[in-house]
């Protein structure tokens, strides 16, 4: 068995150190690449959340306006019904007025509810687009 000299041993240690250094550098490069991708996803997520928040605010404002308009119209129609009922002399006429009012209010309510549901579903689809694009990558 041959004895290794100090120089040969130093060269072998240098090769091992160099190989280890290269492996560490490659690992650090991979880690940096992962961090870069994670940063890109995080930035995209924050932008998508910001855009969604802006869109949500607009949708909530629209829903609030629609609700106030609907309630105002309902109150006006209620006042009109009350005034009409004040002048009624026949119970059948009162029943017909109330039935007509109930039918028109139910129709208006279902129409408004349908429009608001469509608005919410549309807003949800728009809010989900950035996330779906991100998941598609």
PLY file of the C-alpha trace (Angstrom):
ply
format ascii 1.0
element vertex 137
property float x
property float y
property float z
element edge 136
property int vertex1
property int vertex2
end_header
0.00 0.00 0.00
1.40 3.32 -1.02
1.70 6.16 1.36
0.10 9.41 0.34
2.30 12.38 0.56
1.25 15.63 2.10
1.02 17.26 -1.33
-1.19 14.51 -2.74
-3.40 14.69 0.30
-3.69 18.48 -0.05
-4.60 18.11 -3.73
-7.27 15.52 -2.88
-8.73 17.76 -0.19
-8.70 20.68 -2.61
-10.64 18.61 -5.19
-13.18 17.58 -2.55
-13.50 21.17 -1.38
-13.91 22.40 -4.97
-16.57 19.75 -5.72
-18.41 20.59 -2.50
-18.28 24.30 -3.31
-19.71 23.65 -6.79
-22.53 21.59 -5.32
-23.30 24.30 -2.77
-23.28 26.96 -5.50
-25.63 24.86 -7.65
-27.94 24.40 -4.66
-27.90 28.12 -3.94
-28.71 28.85 -7.60
-31.68 26.48 -7.39
-32.80 28.12 -4.16
-32.49 31.58 -5.73
-34.56 30.40 -8.71
-37.24 29.08 -6.38
-37.26 32.33 -4.41
-37.60 34.30 -7.65
-40.58 32.21 -8.75
-42.18 32.51 -5.34
-41.71 36.29 -5.44
-43.34 36.44 -8.87
-46.32 34.42 -7.61
-46.59 36.57 -4.49
-46.48 39.80 -6.49
-49.07 38.46 -8.91
-51.27 37.40 -5.99
-51.05 40.80 -4.33
-51.90 42.53 -7.60
-54.82 40.18 -8.16
-56.08 40.79 -4.62
-55.81 44.55 -5.09
-57.69 44.40 -8.39
-60.33 42.16 -6.79
-60.73 44.56 -3.88
-61.29 47.48 -6.24
-63.81 45.49 -8.27
-65.57 44.31 -5.10
-65.93 47.86 -3.88
-67.53 48.86 -7.17
-69.89 45.87 -7.06
-70.86 46.60 -3.45
-71.54 50.22 -4.37
-73.71 49.08 -7.28
-75.60 46.62 -5.06
-76.16 49.32 -2.45
-77.48 51.74 -5.06
-79.78 49.08 -6.51
-81.09 48.17 -3.05
-81.77 51.81 -2.16
-83.58 52.37 -5.46
-85.66 49.22 -4.98
-86.57 50.12 -1.39
-87.48 53.68 -2.39
-89.76 52.44 -5.15
-91.32 49.87 -2.81
-92.03 52.55 -0.21
-93.55 54.84 -2.83
-95.80 52.04 -4.04
-96.76 51.26 -0.44
-97.77 54.86 0.13
-99.82 54.78 -3.07
-101.50 51.58 -1.92
-102.27 53.08 1.48
-103.80 56.14 -0.14
-105.85 53.95 -2.48
-107.02 51.77 0.42
-108.11 54.84 2.37
-110.71 55.59 -0.30
-112.03 52.04 -0.64
-115.63 51.30 0.38
-115.85 47.66 -0.70
-113.78 44.85 0.93
-113.46 43.11 -2.42
-111.85 46.20 -3.95
-109.42 46.35 -1.01
-108.56 42.69 -1.53
-107.97 43.29 -5.25
-105.72 46.29 -4.54
-103.70 44.32 -2.01
-103.43 41.30 -4.31
-102.33 43.48 -7.20
-99.76 45.18 -4.96
-98.42 41.84 -3.68
-98.11 40.46 -7.21
-96.31 43.55 -8.50
-93.96 43.62 -5.49
-93.15 39.92 -5.81
-92.47 40.36 -9.52
-90.28 43.42 -8.89
-88.44 41.60 -6.11
-87.68 38.51 -8.19
-86.58 40.66 -11.11
-84.27 42.71 -8.89
-82.93 39.60 -7.16
-82.14 38.03 -10.54
-80.28 41.16 -11.68
-78.29 41.35 -8.44
-77.44 37.65 -8.63
-76.18 38.12 -12.18
-74.10 41.08 -11.01
-72.55 39.02 -8.18
-71.83 36.02 -10.41
-70.24 38.27 -13.01
-68.12 39.92 -10.32
-67.05 36.52 -9.00
-65.99 35.38 -12.46
-63.98 38.55 -13.01
-62.34 38.25 -9.59
-61.36 34.63 -10.24
-59.75 35.27 -13.64
-56.29 36.32 -12.34
-56.15 33.36 -9.99
-57.22 30.91 -12.66
-54.58 32.30 -15.01
-52.00 31.88 -12.25
-53.04 28.26 -11.64
-52.98 27.53 -15.36
-49.23 28.30 -15.46
0 1
1 2
2 3
3 4
4 5
5 6
6 7
7 8
8 9
9 10
10 11
11 12
12 13
13 14
14 15
15 16
16 17
17 18
18 19
19 20
20 21
21 22
22 23
23 24
24 25
25 26
26 27
27 28
28 29
29 30
30 31
31 32
32 33
33 34
34 35
35 36
36 37
37 38
38 39
39 40
40 41
41 42
42 43
43 44
44 45
45 46
46 47
47 48
48 49
49 50
50 51
51 52
52 53
53 54
54 55
55 56
56 57
57 58
58 59
59 60
60 61
61 62
62 63
63 64
64 65
65 66
66 67
67 68
68 69
69 70
70 71
71 72
72 73
73 74
74 75
75 76
76 77
77 78
78 79
79 80
80 81
81 82
82 83
83 84
84 85
85 86
86 87
87 88
88 89
89 90
90 91
91 92
92 93
93 94
94 95
95 96
96 97
97 98
98 99
99 100
100 101
101 102
102 103
103 104
104 105
105 106
106 107
107 108
108 109
109 110
110 111
111 112
112 113
113 114
114 115
115 116
116 117
117 118
118 119
119 120
120 121
121 122
122 123
123 124
124 125
125 126
126 127
127 128
128 129
129 130
130 131
131 132
132 133
133 134
134 135
135 136
